[in-house]
Amino acid sequence: MATKRKEKKGRANAKKGGSTTDVPVLLRRFMKTYEKHCIQTQSSVSTTIKQNLLWCIEQDKIMTKMVLSCPESCVEDAPPVCLRPLLMTIRDERYMFGKELCAWNITLNNQDIADLSIVLELRGRSSCPFTHLELLDCGIDAWSVERLGKAICFSSLASLNLDYNEFGEEGVKGLLNGLAGNNQIVSLSLCYCNLRPSSGSLLGAFITQSAIRDLYVNGNELQCEGALDLIRQIAEYAENEAMKKLFEQHLKEPDTEVANLNMESDRISTTGLGSSIKKMKGKKKGKKKKKTKPPEIGPWLEKLHLADNGIDGNGEEGRTSPLTFTAMLCRIIKFSDHLTEIDLDDNCPGELCGKLILEALKERKEAKLTGLKVKVTAQISADTFSGILKNSKKLKSRKKRKKIKKKSK
């Protein structure tokens, strides 16, 4: 009984950020329970989980990131590393400090995803409010993705990474159906998920009705058609907002005489109210608690990564499509004040498209919008590429510079 009281007290102190002497006790108990569940389920203990626990115990730090992965070299006939023992441990220990959950190269079946979904759905009464979920190369199918999407709507997740799971269009359709109405996810990564051109319209429609700010879809086959459908509504919104701001600015510009009269009246009213302003400054103001605003819903992005997506003239839609896509992308570059990063690496849009991007960057610079990082393929002329480098924000691309030097020679 005494040990149980001590453990409960340790959890309370750790939650408040208090006594660090209780943290090792909590983590040792967590490791013991995890090892017990691994034996029960006939699975191997994850070395990354164990090493992280031992490091946190040594440093007297709470474990907030859990990385479940298979060892690079394992004994023959050794049981696999599984997600289920870790989830059982989290529930049994009511471990409420986890923020990031990662599974790398771990095979997850439908039951594993169902168990994970139950843990994620406990928002408000959850013992582990994860904000970041990363399931890389886990062989997730379309059913699992849709089930996960439904659970995320009732979770605390803000970031989702499902790279290297080849669930294709059916999977992304299920995921986005499950995520419908979600206004918490701000970062979504679907790299190397076997997405085809038809997935572009699904992603584009979802972005306009969500709070997604960072989208990573590298290594797919969206091609020009899918990429165009993805960015069309974002470009139209950015252009409309820019025109709206210009129109409002034009309406606010008063005549010179009216402006002078307003300035004079403001000066008189300021001197007349000087004493009352001083009195107001003398009063103590109560401290107001800052309320965390939920992410705003709207069709704008801050980071857009479309590397290695077959954006070239060799796709199913013909040789004119790269120009159509680039013209739409240039509208975002010229008008979007939210955009900070574009990655078009390992695509072959061509020299003319490169020049259009360069001109758009120059216009953006003249309009004094926020800095923009642009990453493009080196398969354009040295002059165009160096121009894009100069007009975009800081960009690290040493390999490409070497290729340009060779071509120029």
Secondary structure, 3 states (H helix, E strand, C coil): CHHHHHHHHHHHHHHHCCCHHHHHHHHHHHHHHHHHHHHHCCCECCHHHHHHHHHHHHHCCCCCEEEEECCCCCCCCCCCECCHHHHHHHHHHCCCCCCEEEEECCCCCHHHHHHHHHHHCCCCCCCCCCCEEEEECCCCCHHHHHHHHHHHCCCCCCEEECCCCCCHHHHHHHHHHHHCCCCCCCEEECCCCCCCCCHHHHHHHHHHCCCCCEEECCCCCCHHHHHHHHHHHHHHHHHHHHHHHHHHHHHHCCCHHHHHHHHHHHHHHHHHCHHHHHHHHHCCCCCCCCCCCCCCCCCCCCEEECCCCCCECCCCCCCCHHHHHHHHHHHHHHHCCCCCEEEECCCECCHHHHHHHHHHHHHHHHCCCCCCEEEECCCCCHHHHHHHHHHCCCCCCHHHHHHHHHHHC
